[in-house]
Amino acid sequence: MNCISTKKLNISYGNVDIVKDLNLDILKGKITTIIGANGCGKSTILKTIARVLKPKSGEIYINNININKQSSKELAKVMAVLPQSPQAPSGLTVEELISYGRFPHKKGFGKLNKEDYDIVTWALEVTGIKEFRDRQIEALSGGQRQRAWIAMALAQQTDILVLDEPTTYLDLAHQLEVLKLLESLNKNQGTTIVMVIHELNNASRFADYMVGVKKGQIVCQGSPYEVMTKENLKEIFNIDAEIVEDPRNKKPVCITYDMIG
């Protein structure tokens, strides 16, 4: 069953077409990773699904409802979006940041009640940052900060979590920390996760389903084994890659590559 679908989606910046006639289906309850070269339209697709950008034409459905027929608050109750490198106001504490995730469920500027604070505490616990609840965001490490933003998204209590390059600027250990958290949320909470990831082996390792994008169009999609092939990586990135099976997780992994031409 699909929870996000695009139909003949076209997206432009001015007179430049970025995404053309895109038909994308995101499976409910799965982790989907989107891969592609810089400038191929990956982030543009996510921003349009999140209604940050307005498409030139085409339609987007969330749980079979056209997003144009939903208010921003209604959409925020079913889908949480974490953009690239989000910024928090100076002096904001972790708990204050996470509490922002409750705003879609409040009327006007309604105050948080006990249920809201219970959900904030739950989000702190699930993401493993309860001990930092009173710490300012800027005092956290990169991995801890990203966990705080994910906790804010979780506080929205949505079934869908969309992330644009959630591991950017993180070292290897913090990348793994964040991705394992998302994997846990998917397995234990049933959260549908869609994310753009640059690092191919992480994209493969943590995905149930992968989508390869080139020049705003899908060139391949399917399981990691169907997408992470020598032929597909040549088409998407113009590289000659060597692909083997990771003995630990049984997923395809790129062990080396070189440019073609």
Buried (B, 14 or more C-beta within 10 A) or exposed (E): EBBBBBBEBBBBEEEEBBBBBBEBBBBBBBBBBBBBBEEBBBBBBBBBBBBEBEBBEBEBBBBEEEBEEBEEEBBBBBBBBBBBEBEBEEEBBBBBBBBBBBBBBEEEEEEBEEEBEEBBBBBBEBBBBBEBBEBBBEEBEBBBBBBBBBBBBBBBBBBBBBBBBBBBEBEEEBBBBBBEBBBBBBEEEEBBBBBBBBBBBBBBBBBBBBBBBBBBBBBBBBBBBBBBBBEBBBBBBEBBBEBEEEEEEEBBBBEEBEEEE
